[in-house]
Amino acid sequence: MKKTVMLKKNYEFKNVLKRGKCYRGKYINIFIQKNYKNINMLGIAVSKKAGKSVTRNRIKRLIREIYRKNEDKINIGNNIIILWNNKNNLEKKSFYKIKEDFEIILKKINLME
């Protein structure tokens, strides 16, 4: 069962980016803030510096799929924003490297069961 709602509004992103804690990985940065609800709220942001729209949308699809596969293991009650690190070129990164980075960050902060 899906326990995630997408963050869409600019003020929601700003709130999490300002008040949430930042955790950095090789390929992605994750901002987390408690929301005290029975759902997780997910936001994904990729800068225009990452490439053209095709590249940015591919990055978003990869991140959404990684999150979907790990959704059952993630503790609920958080606002989560995933930012793509612009220093990385997508062509050199595979799905599995990004997934590994995501899981390492979540295990480090005890957000994953």
N, C-alpha and C positions, 0 to 999 in steps of 0.2 A: 504494500500500500504506500502510495506517495505521501511523504510527510514534508514536502518542500513547496514553498511559494517563492516566486521570483521577485526580487527587488527591482522596481522599474523607475521610480521617481528619483529625481535629482536630489531632493532633500533627504531621502532615505540613504542614498549612497554617502552624502556628505556627513550625515550623522554617524554612520559606522566608521567612516574613514577618520573622523575627528576623535571619536570617543572609544573606538575599538582598539584592540591590541594587534600589532603587526608582527607577522612571522614570515621570514624570508627563506626562500629556497633557491635552487639554481635557476629554475625556469619560471616559477610563479611566486607571487607574494599573496599571503592570505591575511585578511583583516577579520577579526572575530569580536562580536559584541553579544552579550546575553540579551535575549528579548523576553524571557519569562513567559513564553507561550508553549504550546504543545506541538509547535512546528518549527522547522528551520526555514529561514528566508535566505535565498541565494542570489547573489549578484555577480555578474561577470563583466569585466571591463578590459578592453584591449585598445591601446592607443593607436592613432593613425600612423605613428612612427613605425609600427610593426609591419606595415605593408598596405597594399590596396585592399579593397573590401572583400575580395575573394579570400585572401590570406587571413584577414581578421575574422571572418565568419568561420573559416576552417578551424582556427584556434578556439573559438567559442564552442564549436561543435565538439571538439576533442575534450575540452574541459567539462562540458555538460555530460558527456558520456562517461568520463572518469568519475564525476560526482555521482551519476546515476548508479554505476556499478558498486560504489562504496556507500550508498545512501543508507542501507540497513545497518551498517556498522557505526555510523556517526551519531553521537548523542544529540538529542533534540533540545530545542530551546535556545537557538543561536541565530544571529544574523551573520552570514558569511559572505565576504566579498573576495573574489579571486581576481587578481590582477596579473596580466602577462608581463614578464620582465622583458623590456624592449631590447636589451642587449643581445638577446638570443634570436637566432634566425631559425624559423620553423623548419626549413628544409633539412637542417642537420639533426633535428630532434624527432624522435619517434614517439608514438603513443605510449609505449611502455616506460620510456624515460620520464615523461611528464607524470604518468601514473605513479611511478616510484617516488618522485619528488613530492607529490601530493600526499601520499601515504606516510612518508617520513615526517613531514610537517605535522600532520594530524596526530601521529603517534607521539611525537615530541611534546605536544601540548595536552596530551591525554583527552583528546576529543573523540578518538576512535575506540570502540570497545575491543 
